[in-house]
């Protein structure tokens, strides 16, 4: 893939992030004017982590905290994308490219906020669509960071567009075939997936093999990839925290880990390639 094509893909990611962020801001205004952020009690299932649930009622503070955390991260994705394209637009590193795609994939988390439209009479099928878009974004992001780790091993396959397109199609298929329970809304603001075990295994496997690839790269290529392992671990842990309860504690902790992990990733990839 030509460098200009990759930069155009990243520019498209910036545009998508911007559009989703604008939709979230408009939604917040609509929710505020319709008093949807203060519904009294909204029945939902609190999900602490994989397979850990509790039936509770959400209050207005929880909804506000969730929306604020999601909005902050969308702003982070948007700004990080702009900075990345500005600083590394002449750099051909596939590791950085696929990690940037991973960052942009987090923009799809913004669709969680739209599920609050159920309080305004949104059809169930739209709630299912938004939930599937979130699941698509999660798998697409994981596949992107896994591809980033593969190129740390210096594989020779240079058709990045083929790999990216394959990851995109596979993520769409997974999001489409995952059964959804429209009778249960999770604290993540999506409908409950019906095959959570398979999703859990896929998440763990992709994250684990990404770390293994970076470890092998540290042994065979450059010891600085040990820092990349730490950065990736922080990113994956932050992602896990951010995916579930998006209250003030878990949301802030997840965002902090993601910020720190992203900084370390860029910092040490920069040193590996001696760009500055």
N, C-alpha and C positions, 0 to 999 in steps of 0.2 A: 504494500500500500504506500502510495506517495505521501510525503510529509504534508503536502497541502491538503490532501484528502483527510488525513488524520486531524489536522487543525480544523477543517470544516466540520468534522464529526463532533469535535469538542465544542465548536461554536454552536452547533445544533443543540448540544447538551446544555449550554448556557441559556439558550433561548427557551428550551423546555422548562428548565428550572425557574426562569423568570416568569413564564406564563403560569406555572403552578403556584408560585409564590403570590402573584397578583390575584389569582382565584381565591387563595386562602385569605388574603387581606379583605377582599370583597365579602367573602363568607362571614368573616368575623363581624363585619359591619351589619350584615343581614341578621346574624344571630343576635347581636346586641339590640338591634331595633325591634326584633320580634320576641325578645326576652327568652330566647332559646337557651342562653347560657345560664339561666336561672330557673330550671324546670322543677325545682323542688327535689324530686327523686326520680331517677331514671334507672329502671331495672337492668342490670347487666351482670356478667360473671367476671369477677376479678381474677385475672391470671397473673400469678406471681412469677412463674416461669413455665417451662414445658411441663405439662401434666399436673400443675399445681394450681388449683382453682378454689375460689371461695365466693359464695353468693352474698353480695352486698349491694348497697344502694349508693350510687354516685351522687355527689353534691356539686353545686356550682363551682366551688373552689377547685375540685378535681378537673372539671372540664376546662376551666381557665388555665390551670397549670399545664394540662396536656397540650392545649392549643398553643400556648406560649412556647413550650419546649419544641414542638414540631416546627413552629414558625422560625425560631432561632436557628434550628439546624438547616432549614431550607435557605435561610439567608447565608449561613456558612457555606453550603454547597455552591450557591450562586457566586459568592465572593471568591471562594477557593478556585472555582472554575475559571473565572476571569484572570486571577493571578497566575494560575498554571499556564493558561494559554499565552499570557504576556511574557512570562519568564522562560518557558520551555518550547516556544513555537518552532524553534530551529533545531530542537533536539529529537533524535530518532529513537529514544529509549522506549521499547515496548512495555517495560515494567511500569514506567510512569504513565504511559498512555492508558493502559488497562486499569491502573489504579484510579486515574481521573474518571474513567467510565464508571468505576465502582462508586465514586463520590456522587456522580450525577444520578446514579440509580436510586440514591437515597431520596431524591426529589419526589419519587412516587409515594413515599411515606405520607406526603401531604394529603393524599386522597383519603386518609383516615378521617380527617376533619369533616369531609363531606358527608360521612355517615350520620352526622348530627341532623342532616336534613330530614331524617325520618320523623323528627318532631314537627316538621312542616308538611307532612303528608307525602314524603318521597316514596315512590313505588319500590317494592322489595327488590325487583330485578336490578334497579340502579344501585341499591346497597350491595347486592351480590357482585355487580360489575366493579364497584369501587374496591371491594375486598379483594377481588381477583387481581386488580391492577397493583395493589399493595404487595400481594404474594409474588406477582411477576417481578416487581422491582427488587424484592429481596433475593430471589433466585438469580436474577440477572446480575446483581451486584456481587453475589458470592462467586458466580462463574467468572466474573471479570477479575476479581482478586486472585482466583485460582490460576487464570491465564497469565496474570502478572507474575506469579511465582514460577510458572513453567518457563517463562523467558529468562528468569534469573538463572536457569540451568543452561542458558545459551542454546536453546533448540534452534534449528536452522530454518524452520518453516516461517516464511516471511509474508504469507497472505493473511495479514491481520484481519482484513475485512471478512474473509471466510470464517475465521474463528469467531469474530464478533457477531456475524450474522447467524452462525450456528448456535451460539449462546442465546441470542435473541429469540430464535425460533423455538429452541428447547424450553426456554423460560415461559414463553407463551403457551406451549403445549401443557406444561406442568400446571400453570395457573388455570388453564381451561378444564383439565381433568380432575383437579382436586375437588372433592365433594365439599359443599358448604352447608352449614346448619343455619338457616335464616331465622330460626326461633331464638337463637342465642347471640347476644352482642357481647364481645369481650371488652375488657378495659383498654385494649389497644385501639378500640373504635373500629373493629372489623367484625364480620360474622365469624363464628367459630368454624375452623376447618374440620372436616369429618375424618380425615386420615392424618392425624397429627403425628403419629409415630413415623410414618414415611417421610414427612417433612422434617422432623427432628433428625432422623438418620442422615438425610441428604445435607442438611445444614452442618452437622458435626463432621461429616465425611469431607465436604469441600473445604471447610476451615482447617481440618487436621492435615489434609494433604498439601494445602498451601503452605502451612508451617514446615512440613517435612521437606518440601521443595526448596524453601529458603535455607533450611539447615544444610541440605546437600550442597547448595550453592556456596554457603559459608565455608564448607570443607574443601570444595574443589576449585573455587573461584576467588573469593575475597572474604576475609574475616569480618568485614563490616556488615555482611549479611546477617550476622548475629544480632546487630542492632535492628535490622529489618524484621527479624523474628520477633523481637520485643515490641516493635512498632505494630506489627501485624496482630500480635496477641492483644495489645491494648485496643486496637481497632475492632477486633472480633468481640472482645469482652464488652466494649462500649456499645457495639451494635446490639448485642444480646440484651443489655440493660435497657437500651432505648426501645427495643421492640415490644417490651411487655409493659409493666406499669409505668405510665408516663406522668407520674406525680412529681412534686418538687424535688424529692430525694433521688429516686432512681433516674429520673429524666436528667437532672443536673449531673449526676455521676456518669451516666452514659455519654452525655455530650462532652464532658471533660476528658474522658478516656479517648473519645474519638478525635478531639482537637489535638491532644498531646500525641496520640499515635500518628496522626496525619503529619504533624510537624516533624517527628522523628523520621518518618518514612521519606519525606522530601529531603530532609537534611542529610541523611546518610546515603540516599541514592545519588544525591548531588556529589558527595565525596567519592563514591564509587566510580562515577563517570568523570570526575575531575572537571566539572563544567566551569568552576570558578577558581 
